[in-house]
């Protein structure tokens, strides 16, 4: 008889845990879809990645690399040209965590430039 009284309690606890786990997954997906903007100086292409430098919060020069660019950005700027090295840009980019090609259990962060404007 005591066991029967505990069943609703366990059922409520189980449903609450599942709801909490689903809410956390939805929040993580939303964060990945957000765009970030940074002002940086174009440093060129290295190992197939678009390299930019910027000043971080501690006023130290930091390098950020982008693996991909959107077709719109590719049409607007020729990032293969040496003429634009050293120019300052406002870059809007996305971050996406994807499984690594060698080990699918490891996630790799891929940055894609979605918009760019020369300052």
C-alpha positions in Angstrom: 0.0 0.0 0.0 2.9 2.4 0.8 4.4 1.7 -2.6 1.2 2.8 -4.4 1.4 6.2 -2.6 4.9 6.7 -3.8 4.2 6.0 -7.5 2.7 9.5 -8.2 5.7 11.2 -6.5 8.2 9.2 -8.7 6.1 10.0 -11.8 6.2 13.7 -11.1 9.9 13.6 -10.4 10.6 11.7 -13.6 8.5 14.2 -15.7 10.2 17.2 -14.1 13.7 15.8 -14.8 12.8 15.1 -18.5 11.4 18.6 -18.9 14.5 20.2 -17.4 16.8 18.2 -19.7 14.7 19.2 -22.8 14.8 22.9 -21.8 18.6 22.8 -21.5 18.9 21.3 -25.0 16.7 24.0 -26.5 18.8 26.7 -24.8 22.1 25.3 -26.2 20.7 25.2 -29.7 19.6 28.8 -29.4 23.1 29.9 -28.3 24.7 28.2 -31.3 22.5 30.1 -33.7 23.4 33.5 -32.3 25.6 35.8 -34.3 28.6 37.7 -32.9 30.2 40.9 -34.2 33.8 41.9 -33.9 36.0 44.7 -35.3 39.3 43.3 -36.5 42.2 43.8 -38.9 42.5 41.4 -41.8 45.8 39.4 -41.6 45.4 37.2 -44.6 44.8 33.5 -45.3 46.7 30.8 -43.5 46.1 27.1 -43.9 42.9 27.8 -45.7 41.5 29.9 -42.9 40.7 33.7 -42.9 42.8 35.3 -40.2 42.0 38.6 -38.4 43.6 40.3 -35.4 41.8 42.3 -32.7 42.3 43.7 -29.2 40.7 41.6 -26.5 39.3 42.8 -23.1 42.8 43.0 -21.7 43.9 45.2 -24.6 46.1 42.4 -26.0 46.3 41.6 -29.7 44.5 38.3 -30.4 44.0 36.3 -33.6 40.7 34.9 -34.6 40.3 32.5 -37.6 37.3 31.8 -39.7 36.9 28.5 -41.6 34.0 29.6 -43.9 32.5 32.7 -45.5 29.1 33.2 -46.9 28.7 33.5 -50.7 27.5 37.1 -50.2 30.8 38.0 -48.4 32.8 36.2 -51.0 31.2 38.3 -53.8 31.7 41.5 -51.9 35.4 41.2 -50.9 38.2 39.3 -52.5 39.9 38.0 -49.3 42.6 36.3 -51.4 43.8 39.8 -52.5 46.9 41.1 -50.7 45.5 44.6 -51.2 43.1 44.3 -48.2 45.6 42.9 -45.7 45.8 45.4 -42.9 42.4 46.9 -43.5 39.9 47.1 -40.6 36.5 45.3 -40.9 33.4 44.9 -38.8 32.7 41.1 -39.0 29.4 39.4 -38.1 29.9 35.6 -37.7 28.3 32.5 -36.5 29.7 29.7 -34.3 28.7 26.1 -34.9 29.8 23.0 -33.0 30.1 20.0 -35.4 31.5 16.5 -34.9 35.2 16.1 -35.8 35.9 14.1 -38.9 38.2 11.7 -37.1 36.3 11.3 -33.8 32.6 12.0 -33.9 32.5 12.2 -30.1 34.6 15.4 -30.2 32.9 18.6 -31.2 34.8 21.2 -33.3 33.9 24.9 -33.3 33.5 26.2 -36.9 33.2 30.0 -37.4 31.6 31.4 -40.6 31.6 35.0 -41.6 28.1 35.9 -42.6 28.5 39.7 -43.1 31.5 42.0 -43.4 31.9 45.8 -43.7 35.2 47.6 -44.2 35.6 50.5 -41.8 
